[in-house]
């Protein structure tokens, strides 16, 4: 992208497909219905508060159900957030020492129940609505162990259990993710590790990098500086084959986008950036736009933001019909659109005294991108397992 103050030509600006208006209307009506029911409800609120207390009755999950939930987790969510070593985890979960581990290790028990909670959502386990459904009952076990995880010295299992909980609960994900970022750096996972076998090193580093790209996105969205300093990172990015979809390395791409967000915040949205001149602002915006365009064009066409996405047009491999494939495409697109919108709005703000063509082009870019977001929203599954995008 050279100077991207004109409408992006690759944004899909065609009309909605025949099915999109009804799907979009259905989505809007569902959201409206939920908001109405909560606003107009009489009597005490039916929404339970999130607590860190241990449940009086722990939800029992038969071994066959546990296998089903764990498998669903690793098929649907693990490719997007690949912070676990599947073999190592399943050896512990289904091994002969399972009961002993669950009773003796708070971190392992919290991780195990968080994975079950996430996996059961694909089997009518409900959403993470506090106090309701099997998913929440399992997650409450993990929440009740948080204090027992944080007090001892940091360890890989403790870090993984805390991070697993960030995907479970929107209400407290910021707190848990910040704690995970702190723990990862205290453990030194942001640096090259000298001790341990290569498999353990890869697990430590992949855990750090998953935390990295989620923390960068969260901080940018919340207008906060990142806890993870890019200049202090010295660990390699490990190969994560389960996060490669066809020719698209989602893991590497997400890390690259996190780096762009970090640079964008530092050079454009931080306190120190606010005192720079208008000319310096435009130079910095052009640099971020150029990086963003290089990142976008590195994404294969079937995953690339701005290209029409329809499941029937996905590659023929059966794995591309999984919700994880759709989620990777949507997260890639919405992440890109979010930054494009932020840059367009910033251009309009710093050029608000200038009624030149640049202002008009920025407004048009903003509208075109917003249209693309709406068009892509028809592909969001209306299901309990769908995260907030």
C-alpha positions in Angstrom: 0.0 0.0 0.0 1.7 3.2 -1.0 -0.1 6.2 0.5 -3.4 4.6 1.3 -5.6 7.7 1.7 -7.8 6.6 -1.3 -10.4 3.8 -1.2 -8.6 0.4 -1.1 -9.3 -1.2 -4.5 -9.2 -4.7 -3.1 -12.0 -4.2 -0.7 -15.1 -6.1 -1.7 -17.5 -3.3 -2.7 -20.0 -5.3 -4.6 -23.6 -5.7 -3.5 -24.6 -8.1 -0.8 -25.1 -11.7 -1.9 -28.7 -13.0 -2.0 -28.4 -14.7 1.3 -26.6 -11.9 3.2 -29.5 -9.5 4.0 -31.6 -12.2 5.7 -28.6 -13.5 7.7 -27.6 -9.9 8.7 -31.2 -9.1 9.7 -31.3 -12.3 11.7 -28.1 -11.4 13.5 -29.3 -7.8 14.2 -32.7 -9.0 15.4 -31.1 -11.5 17.8 -28.8 -8.9 19.3 -31.7 -6.5 19.7 -33.8 -9.2 21.3 -31.1 -10.1 23.9 -30.5 -6.4 24.7 -34.3 -5.7 25.0 -34.9 -8.7 27.3 -32.1 -7.6 29.6 -33.0 -3.9 29.7 -36.8 -4.5 30.1 -36.5 -7.4 32.6 -38.3 -6.7 35.9 -37.0 -7.7 39.3 -33.4 -8.6 40.1 -31.0 -9.2 37.3 -30.8 -12.8 36.1 -27.1 -12.3 35.2 -24.8 -13.9 37.7 -21.6 -12.3 38.8 -18.3 -13.8 38.0 -16.7 -15.2 41.2 -13.5 -17.0 42.0 -15.1 -19.3 44.5 -14.7 -23.0 44.2 -18.1 -24.7 43.3 -19.7 -26.8 45.9 -20.4 -29.6 43.4 -17.8 -30.3 40.7 -19.3 -31.2 37.3 -18.5 -34.8 36.7 -17.5 -35.6 33.1 -17.4 -39.3 32.0 -14.2 -40.4 30.3 -15.9 -40.8 26.9 -17.3 -37.3 27.1 -14.0 -35.9 28.2 -12.3 -37.5 25.1 -15.0 -35.9 22.9 -14.6 -32.4 24.5 -10.8 -32.6 24.4 -10.8 -33.7 20.7 -13.2 -30.9 19.8 -11.0 -28.4 21.6 -7.9 -29.5 19.7 -9.7 -29.5 16.3 -11.6 -26.2 16.7 -9.7 -23.9 19.0 -6.1 -25.2 19.2 -5.2 -24.3 15.6 -6.1 -20.7 16.5 -4.5 -20.6 19.9 -1.8 -23.3 19.7 -0.3 -22.9 23.1 -0.5 -26.6 24.2 1.5 -29.7 23.2 -1.4 -32.0 22.4 0.4 -35.3 23.0 1.8 -34.2 26.3 -1.6 -32.9 27.4 -3.5 -36.0 26.4 -0.9 -38.3 27.9 -1.6 -36.6 31.3 -5.4 -36.4 30.8 -5.9 -40.0 29.7 -2.9 -41.6 31.4 -2.9 -43.8 34.5 -2.0 -40.9 36.8 -4.9 -38.7 35.8 -6.8 -38.8 39.1 -3.6 -38.2 41.1 -2.6 -35.2 38.9 -6.1 -33.6 39.1 -6.0 -33.8 42.9 -2.4 -32.8 43.4 -1.9 -30.1 40.8 -4.2 -27.1 40.9 -2.7 -25.8 37.6 -3.3 -29.0 35.8 -6.9 -29.3 37.1 -7.6 -25.7 36.1 -6.2 -26.3 32.6 -8.1 -29.5 32.2 -11.4 -28.1 33.2 -10.9 -25.0 31.0 -10.2 -27.2 28.0 -13.3 -29.3 28.8 -15.4 -26.1 29.1 -14.2 -24.8 25.7 -14.7 -28.2 24.0 -18.1 -28.9 25.4 -19.5 -25.7 23.7 -19.4 -27.7 20.4 -21.7 -30.3 22.0 -24.5 -28.2 23.4 -22.6 -27.3 26.5 -23.9 -23.8 26.4 -22.2 -20.4 26.2 -20.1 -18.9 29.0 -23.1 -17.3 30.6 -22.2 -17.0 34.3 -24.0 -19.5 36.4 -25.7 -21.3 33.5 -24.8 -24.4 31.4 -22.2 -27.1 31.6 -19.5 -24.9 30.0 -19.8 -22.4 32.8 -19.9 -25.1 35.5 -16.7 -26.6 34.2 -15.1 -23.2 33.9 -16.1 -22.3 37.5 -13.8 -25.1 38.6 -10.9 -23.4 36.9 -11.8 -20.0 38.3 -11.9 -21.4 41.8 -8.3 -22.5 41.5 -6.9 -19.1 40.3 -5.6 -18.1 43.7 -3.9 -21.5 44.2 -2.2 -21.0 40.8 -1.0 -17.4 41.3 0.5 -17.8 44.8 3.3 -20.4 44.0 6.2 -19.6 41.8 5.5 -19.3 38.1 5.6 -22.4 36.0 4.6 -23.5 32.5 1.5 -25.4 33.6 0.4 -22.4 35.7 0.9 -20.1 32.7 -1.0 -22.3 30.4 -3.9 -22.7 32.8 -4.3 -18.9 33.3 -4.1 -18.4 29.5 -6.7 -21.1 28.8 -9.1 -19.2 31.0 -8.8 -16.0 28.9 -10.7 -17.6 26.1 -13.5 -18.7 28.4 -14.7 -15.5 30.0 -15.1 -12.1 28.3 -15.7 -10.3 31.6 -12.3 -11.0 33.0 -10.2 -11.8 30.0 -8.2 -8.6 30.2 -7.1 -9.4 33.8 -6.1 -12.9 33.0 -4.3 -12.0 29.8 -2.3 -9.3 31.5 -1.3 -11.8 34.2 -0.4 -14.4 31.5 1.9 -11.8 29.8 3.5 -11.0 33.1 4.1 -14.7 33.9 5.5 -15.5 30.5 8.1 -12.8 30.8 9.0 -13.7 34.4 9.6 -17.3 33.2 11.9 -15.9 30.5 9.9 -17.3 27.6 10.5 -14.2 25.5 14.1 -15.1 25.4 15.9 -18.0 23.8 15.9 -20.9 26.3 19.1 -22.8 26.9 17.8 -25.6 29.2 15.3 -28.4 28.4 14.7 -30.5 25.4 13.7 -29.0 22.1 10.1 -30.1 22.5 9.7 -28.3 25.8 11.4 -25.2 24.4 9.0 -25.1 21.5 6.0 -25.4 23.9 7.3 -22.5 26.0 8.0 -20.3 23.0 4.6 -21.1 21.3 2.9 -20.2 24.5 4.7 -16.9 24.6 3.9 -16.0 21.0 0.2 -16.9 21.4 0.0 -14.6 24.4 2.0 -12.0 22.4 -0.4 -11.6 19.5 -3.5 -11.6 21.7 -2.0 -9.1 24.2 -1.0 -6.8 21.4 -4.5 -6.8 19.9 -6.2 -6.3 23.3 -3.9 -3.4 24.2 -4.5 -1.7 20.9 -8.2 -2.0 21.1 -8.2 -0.7 24.7 -5.8 2.2 23.9 -3.2 0.9 26.2 0.5 0.4 26.0 1.7 -3.2 25.7 3.3 -5.0 28.6 5.5 -6.8 26.2 8.4 -4.8 24.8 9.3 -5.8 21.2 12.9 -4.7 21.6 13.3 -7.2 24.5 12.1 -10.3 22.6 14.8 -12.8 21.6 13.0 -16.1 21.2 12.4 -17.8 17.9 9.0 -18.5 16.4 8.6 -22.3 16.5 7.0 -24.3 13.7 3.3 -24.9 14.5 2.0 -27.2 11.7 -1.5 -27.5 13.2 -1.9 -23.7 12.6 -1.1 -23.9 8.9 -4.3 -23.9 6.7 -3.3 -24.9 3.2 -0.6 -22.3 2.3 -1.6 -20.0 5.1 0.5 -19.9 8.3 -2.0 -18.4 10.6 0.4 -18.5 13.6 3.1 -16.5 11.9 0.6 -14.1 10.3 -1.0 -13.3 13.6 2.3 -12.6 15.2 3.3 -10.3 12.3 0.0 -8.4 12.7 0.6 -8.1 16.4 3.9 -6.4 15.6 2.2 -4.0 13.3 -0.3 -3.1 16.0 2.5 -2.5 18.4 4.3 -0.2 16.0 1.0 1.6 15.2 0.3 2.3 18.8 3.8 3.6 19.6 4.1 5.8 16.6 0.5 7.0 16.2 -1.7 6.5 19.3 0.7 6.8 22.3 1.0 9.9 24.5 4.4 10.7 23.0 3.0 10.4 19.5 0.3 13.0 20.2 2.9 15.8 20.4 4.4 15.2 16.9 3.7 17.5 14.0 1.0 16.9 11.4 3.7 16.1 8.8 5.3 13.6 11.1 1.9 12.0 11.7 1.4 11.5 7.9 4.8 10.0 7.5 4.2 7.6 10.3 0.8 6.6 8.9 2.3 5.9 5.5 4.8 3.6 7.2 2.1 1.6 9.0 0.0 1.4 5.9 3.0 0.1 3.9 3.6 -2.6 6.5 -0.1 -3.5 6.7 -0.3 -3.9 2.9 2.8 -6.1 2.8 1.2 -8.2 5.5 -2.1 -8.4 3.6 -0.6 -9.4 0.3 1.5 -12.2 2.1 -1.8 -13.8 3.0 -3.0 -16.4 0.4 -5.9 -15.2 -1.7 -8.5 -17.5 -0.2 -7.7 -16.0 3.3 -6.8 -12.5 2.2 -8.7 -9.5 3.7 -10.7 -7.7 1.2 -11.4 -10.8 -0.9 -15.0 -12.2 -1.0 -15.2 -15.2 1.3 -17.7 -18.0 0.9 -17.3 -21.5 2.5 -18.2 -23.3 -0.8 -15.2 -21.6 -2.4 -12.8 -22.8 0.3 -10.2 -25.5 -0.6 -11.4 -29.0 -0.9 -9.6 -30.4 2.2 -12.2 -31.4 4.8 -10.4 -29.4 7.5 -11.5 -26.3 5.7 -15.1 -27.0 6.5 -14.4 -26.8 10.3 -15.4 -23.7 12.3 -11.7 -23.1 13.0 -11.1 -22.4 9.3 -13.9 -19.9 9.1 -12.7 -18.3 12.4 -9.2 -17.9 11.1 -10.5 -16.2 7.9 -12.8 -13.9 9.9 -10.2 -13.0 12.5 -7.7 -12.2 9.8 -10.2 -10.0 8.0 -11.7 -8.2 11.0 -8.2 -7.5 12.4 -7.2 -5.9 9.2 -10.4 -3.9 8.8 -10.1 -2.7 12.4 -6.6 -1.2 11.8 -7.7 0.3 8.4 -10.6 2.0 10.1 -8.4 3.3 12.9 -5.9 4.8 10.4 -8.6 6.4 8.3 -10.2 8.0 11.4 -6.8 9.3 12.5 -6.3 10.8 9.1 -9.6 12.5 9.3 -8.8 13.9 12.8 -5.4 15.3 12.1 -6.6 16.7 8.8 -9.8 18.1 10.2 -8.8 21.7 9.3 -7.9 20.7 5.8 -10.8 20.3 3.4 -8.6 18.9 0.6 -9.3 15.7 -1.4 -7.4 13.7 1.2 -10.2 14.2 3.7 -12.8 13.0 1.2 -10.8 10.0 0.3 -10.3 9.1 4.0 -14.1 9.3 4.5 -14.7 7.1 1.5 -12.1 4.6 2.7 -13.8 4.5 6.1 -17.2 3.8 4.5 -15.9 1.2 2.1 -14.2 -0.6 5.0 -17.3 -0.4 7.2 -19.3 -2.0 4.3 -16.8 -4.8 4.1 -17.1 -5.5 7.8 -20.9 -5.7 7.4 -20.6 -8.0 4.4 -18.2 -10.3 6.2 -20.5 -10.5 9.3 -22.9 -12.8 7.5 -20.3 -15.5 7.8 -20.3 -15.4 11.6 -21.8 -18.6 13.1 -24.6 -17.8 15.6 -23.4 -20.5 18.0 -22.4 -20.7 21.6 -18.8 -21.4 20.7 -18.4 -18.2 18.5 -16.2 -15.7 20.3 -16.7 -11.9 20.4 -15.1 -10.7 17.1 
